[in-house]
Amino acid sequence: MPVPPFVDGYHLPEGEHPCTLEEARERFAVGSSRREEIWRSFTGLLHRLEQIKLFPEVILLDGSFVTGKSDPGGR
């Protein structure tokens, strides 16, 4: 199921929104170099987990990365 639209142009609707990694990438890892940088770091972490034989069933994406903020993690 795709990630729902922002309810106010900035926040997702309340609750959990299951999606694939590709759906998350298409929705949140575009639009700014900062978003792309965060996604590269995140996928690097996933790759490292695979190398040490850890395979999470669920991953929670949270914080300003999953908002409409153009500079997530910024001040």
OpenMM code with the backbone's topology and positions (N, CA, C; nanometers):
from openmm import Vec3, app, unit

residues = "MET PRO VAL PRO PRO PHE VAL ASP GLY TYR HIS LEU PRO GLU GLY GLU HIS PRO CYS THR LEU GLU GLU ALA ARG GLU ARG PHE ALA VAL GLY SER SER ARG ARG GLU GLU ILE TRP ARG SER PHE THR GLY LEU LEU HIS ARG LEU GLU GLN ILE LYS LEU PHE PRO GLU VAL ILE LEU LEU ASP GLY SER PHE VAL THR GLY LYS SER ASP PRO GLY GLY ARG".split()
positions = [
    Vec3(0.0842, -0.1176, 0.0000),
    Vec3(0.0000, 0.0000, 0.0000),
    Vec3(0.0889, 0.1241, 0.0000),
    Vec3(0.0659, 0.2161, -0.0893),
    Vec3(0.1499, 0.3362, -0.0920),
    Vec3(0.1299, 0.4234, 0.0317),
    Vec3(0.2295, 0.5048, 0.0576),
    Vec3(0.2242, 0.5982, 0.1706),
    Vec3(0.1153, 0.7019, 0.1396),
    Vec3(0.0268, 0.7310, 0.2356),
    Vec3(-0.0802, 0.8280, 0.2083),
    Vec3(-0.0261, 0.9707, 0.1950),
    Vec3(-0.1057, 1.0580, 0.1355),
    Vec3(-0.0638, 1.1979, 0.1240),
    Vec3(-0.0606, 1.2662, 0.2606),
    Vec3(0.0138, 1.3750, 0.2680),
    Vec3(0.0165, 1.4559, 0.3894),
    Vec3(-0.1218, 1.5157, 0.4126),
    Vec3(-0.1630, 1.5220, 0.5381),
    Vec3(-0.2954, 1.5752, 0.5691),
    Vec3(-0.2973, 1.7274, 0.5677),
    Vec3(-0.1846, 1.7894, 0.5905),
    Vec3(-0.1777, 1.9352, 0.5981),
    Vec3(-0.0634, 1.9909, 0.5143),
    Vec3(-0.0188, 1.9118, 0.4183),
    Vec3(0.0946, 1.9522, 0.3376),
    Vec3(0.2284, 1.9259, 0.4033),
    Vec3(0.2241, 1.8695, 0.5240),
    Vec3(0.3480, 1.8510, 0.6001),
    Vec3(0.3521, 1.7195, 0.6781),
    Vec3(0.2425, 1.6769, 0.7404),
    Vec3(0.2390, 1.5585, 0.8263),
    Vec3(0.1585, 1.4458, 0.7621),
    Vec3(0.2027, 1.3233, 0.7898),
    Vec3(0.1254, 1.2070, 0.7491),
    Vec3(0.0051, 1.1932, 0.8415),
    Vec3(-0.0993, 1.1245, 0.7959),
    Vec3(-0.2100, 1.0967, 0.8870),
    Vec3(-0.1596, 1.0156, 1.0068),
    Vec3(-0.2257, 1.0271, 1.1168),
    Vec3(-0.1873, 0.9537, 1.2374),
    Vec3(-0.1920, 0.8043, 1.2110),
    Vec3(-0.0998, 0.7311, 1.2712),
    Vec3(-0.0991, 0.5858, 1.2615),
    Vec3(0.0206, 0.5324, 1.1851),
    Vec3(0.0197, 0.4017, 1.1674),
    Vec3(0.1251, 0.3328, 1.0939),
    Vec3(0.0853, 0.3225, 0.9472),
    Vec3(0.1859, 0.3310, 0.8605),
    Vec3(0.1605, 0.3256, 0.7165),
    Vec3(0.2595, 0.2296, 0.6523),
    Vec3(0.2298, 0.0994, 0.6559),
    Vec3(0.3213, 0.0011, 0.5979),
    Vec3(0.3449, 0.0280, 0.4499),
    Vec3(0.4709, 0.0089, 0.4097),
    Vec3(0.5071, 0.0274, 0.2690),
    Vec3(0.6364, -0.0495, 0.2437),
    Vec3(0.6695, -0.0623, 0.1179),
    Vec3(0.7958, -0.1256, 0.0818),
    Vec3(0.9076, -0.0220, 0.0926),
    Vec3(1.0315, -0.0687, 0.0918),
    Vec3(1.1437, 0.0243, 0.0913),
    Vec3(1.1418, 0.1105, -0.0350),
    Vec3(1.1031, 0.0528, -0.1462),
    Vec3(1.0969, 0.1298, -0.2705),
    Vec3(0.9918, 0.2407, -0.2604),
    Vec3(0.8764, 0.2099, -0.2028),
    Vec3(0.7737, 0.3130, -0.1854),
    Vec3(0.8237, 0.4240, -0.0926),
    Vec3(0.8936, 0.3876, 0.0137),
    Vec3(0.9490, 0.4877, 0.1054),
    Vec3(1.0535, 0.5730, 0.0342),
    Vec3(1.1387, 0.5100, -0.0450),
    Vec3(1.2410, 0.5846, -0.1187),
    Vec3(1.1770, 0.6833, -0.2154),
    Vec3(1.0803, 0.6363, -0.2917),
    Vec3(1.0142, 0.7233, -0.3898),
    Vec3(0.9459, 0.8421, -0.3235),
    Vec3(0.8952, 0.8222, -0.2037),
    Vec3(0.8192, 0.9275, -0.1361),
    Vec3(0.9071, 1.0233, -0.0572),
    Vec3(1.0096, 0.9711, 0.0119),
    Vec3(1.0818, 1.0538, 0.1085),
    Vec3(1.2277, 1.0825, 0.0733),
    Vec3(1.2860, 1.0092, -0.0208),
    Vec3(1.4295, 1.0263, -0.0488),
    Vec3(1.4550, 1.1147, -0.1693),
    Vec3(1.3577, 1.1940, -0.2076),
    Vec3(1.3709, 1.2813, -0.3243),
    Vec3(1.3399, 1.4255, -0.2861),
    Vec3(1.3838, 1.5157, -0.3684),
    Vec3(1.3469, 1.6552, -0.3482),
    Vec3(1.4563, 1.7434, -0.2908),
    Vec3(1.5575, 1.6819, -0.2296),
    Vec3(1.6693, 1.7614, -0.1788),
    Vec3(1.7911, 1.6719, -0.1632),
    Vec3(1.9071, 1.7331, -0.1681),
    Vec3(2.0301, 1.6558, -0.1501),
    Vec3(2.0368, 1.5987, -0.0090),
    Vec3(1.9810, 1.6679, 0.0884),
    Vec3(1.9804, 1.6184, 0.2266),
    Vec3(1.8986, 1.4901, 0.2374),
    Vec3(1.7838, 1.4872, 0.1732),
    Vec3(1.7013, 1.3661, 0.1757),
    Vec3(1.7746, 1.2494, 0.1094),
    Vec3(1.8396, 1.2760, -0.0020),
    Vec3(1.9161, 1.1712, -0.0699),
    Vec3(2.0312, 1.1225, 0.0170),
    Vec3(2.0972, 1.2128, 0.0858),
    Vec3(2.2073, 1.1773, 0.1757),
    Vec3(2.1583, 1.0892, 0.2907),
    Vec3(2.0463, 1.1253, 0.3493),
    Vec3(1.9892, 1.0445, 0.4587),
    Vec3(1.9562, 0.9047, 0.4081),
    Vec3(1.8977, 0.8966, 0.2896),
    Vec3(1.8605, 0.7655, 0.2346),
    Vec3(1.9851, 0.6805, 0.2067),
    Vec3(2.0900, 0.7412, 0.1542),
    Vec3(2.2150, 0.6654, 0.1308),
    Vec3(2.2704, 0.6109, 0.2624),
    Vec3(2.2683, 0.6904, 0.3667),
    Vec3(2.3163, 0.6442, 0.4977),
    Vec3(2.2297, 0.5296, 0.5492),
    Vec3(2.0997, 0.5447, 0.5336),
    Vec3(2.0055, 0.4416, 0.5779),
    Vec3(2.0284, 0.3107, 0.5033),
    Vec3(2.0408, 0.3168, 0.3708),
    Vec3(2.0615, 0.1934, 0.2958),
    Vec3(2.1998, 0.1348, 0.3225),
    Vec3(2.2968, 0.2184, 0.3533),
    Vec3(2.4277, 0.1682, 0.3949),
    Vec3(2.4166, 0.0885, 0.5237),
    Vec3(2.3355, 0.1370, 0.6168),
    Vec3(2.3110, 0.0640, 0.7412),
    Vec3(2.2447, -0.0704, 0.7122),
    Vec3(2.1454, -0.0714, 0.6249),
    Vec3(2.0787, -0.1971, 0.5898),
    Vec3(2.1780, -0.2962, 0.5288),
    Vec3(2.2650, -0.2474, 0.4427),
    Vec3(2.3664, -0.3333, 0.3809),
    Vec3(2.4587, -0.3923, 0.4879),
    Vec3(2.4985, -0.3096, 0.5824),
    Vec3(2.5867, -0.3578, 0.6903),
    Vec3(2.5154, -0.4627, 0.7750),
    Vec3(2.3883, -0.4426, 0.8037),
    Vec3(2.3124, -0.5423, 0.8793),
    Vec3(2.3098, -0.6759, 0.8052),
    Vec3(2.2908, -0.6715, 0.6735),
    Vec3(2.2921, -0.7945, 0.5942),
    Vec3(2.4275, -0.8633, 0.6034),
    Vec3(2.5352, -0.7862, 0.6004),
    Vec3(2.6695, -0.8438, 0.6079),
    Vec3(2.6913, -0.9204, 0.7376),
    Vec3(2.6317, -0.8737, 0.8449),
    Vec3(2.6493, -0.9427, 0.9734),
    Vec3(2.5311, -1.0361, 1.0035),
    Vec3(2.4562, -1.0666, 0.8970),
    Vec3(2.3484, -1.1660, 0.9029),
    Vec3(2.2321, -1.1248, 0.9930),
    Vec3(2.2015, -0.9972, 0.9953),
    Vec3(2.0830, -0.9473, 1.0644),
    Vec3(1.9839, -0.8999, 0.9597),
    Vec3(1.8645, -0.9532, 0.9652),
    Vec3(1.7636, -0.9227, 0.8647),
    Vec3(1.6356, -0.8778, 0.9343),
    Vec3(1.6198, -0.7478, 0.9593),
    Vec3(1.5008, -0.7005, 1.0291),
    Vec3(1.3738, -0.7271, 0.9480),
    Vec3(1.2687, -0.7682, 1.0182),
    Vec3(1.1402, -0.7901, 0.9522),
    Vec3(1.0652, -0.6596, 0.9336),
    Vec3(1.0858, -0.5668, 1.0254),
    Vec3(1.0164, -0.4382, 1.0225),
    Vec3(1.1176, -0.3282, 1.0520),
    Vec3(1.1045, -0.2169, 0.9814),
    Vec3(1.1892, -0.1007, 1.0049),
    Vec3(1.0976, 0.0192, 1.0218),
    Vec3(1.1204, 0.0970, 1.1245),
    Vec3(1.0397, 0.2151, 1.1502),
    Vec3(1.1123, 0.3387, 1.0996),
    Vec3(1.0498, 0.4102, 1.0082),
    Vec3(1.1012, 0.5396, 0.9629),
    Vec3(1.0202, 0.6459, 1.0359),
    Vec3(1.0887, 0.7427, 1.0938),
    Vec3(1.0199, 0.8381, 1.1803),
    Vec3(1.0901, 0.9730, 1.1722),
    Vec3(1.0384, 1.0672, 1.2436),
    Vec3(1.1005, 1.1978, 1.2539),
    Vec3(1.0735, 1.2859, 1.1340),
    Vec3(1.1547, 1.3880, 1.1188),
    Vec3(1.1313, 1.4865, 1.0135),
    Vec3(1.1524, 1.4296, 0.8736),
    Vec3(1.2178, 1.3128, 0.8639),
    Vec3(1.2374, 1.2514, 0.7329),
    Vec3(1.1044, 1.2156, 0.6678),
    Vec3(1.0040, 1.1805, 0.7474),
    Vec3(0.8739, 1.1403, 0.6935),
    Vec3(0.7724, 1.2542, 0.7017),
    Vec3(0.8214, 1.3761, 0.6908),
    Vec3(0.7351, 1.4940, 0.6837),
    Vec3(0.7602, 1.5657, 0.5518),
    Vec3(0.6955, 1.6774, 0.5342),
    Vec3(0.7169, 1.7586, 0.4167),
    Vec3(0.8338, 1.8534, 0.4298),
    Vec3(0.9099, 1.8417, 0.5380),
    Vec3(1.0238, 1.9308, 0.5619),
    Vec3(1.1291, 1.9114, 0.4521),
    Vec3(1.1723, 2.0202, 0.3907),
    Vec3(1.2689, 2.0069, 0.2813),
    Vec3(1.4098, 1.9726, 0.3312),
    Vec3(1.4401, 2.0072, 0.4551),
    Vec3(1.5727, 1.9807, 0.5134),
    Vec3(1.5561, 1.8973, 0.6400),
    Vec3(1.5207, 1.7681, 0.6270),
    Vec3(1.5006, 1.6877, 0.7466),
    Vec3(1.6274, 1.6790, 0.8307),
    Vec3(1.6080, 1.6826, 0.9584),
    Vec3(1.7215, 1.6774, 1.0502),
    Vec3(1.7867, 1.8129, 1.0679),
    Vec3(1.7470, 1.9094, 0.9879),
    Vec3(1.8024, 2.0450, 0.9990),
    Vec3(1.7369, 2.1219, 1.1121),
    Vec3(1.7867, 2.2377, 1.1366),
    Vec3(1.7306, 2.3191, 1.2450),
    Vec3(1.6446, 2.4299, 1.1913),
] * unit.nanometer
topology = app.Topology()
chain = topology.addChain("A")
for resn in residues:
    res = topology.addResidue(resn, chain)
    for name in ("N", "CA", "C"):
        topology.addAtom(name, app.Element.getBySymbol(name[0]), res)
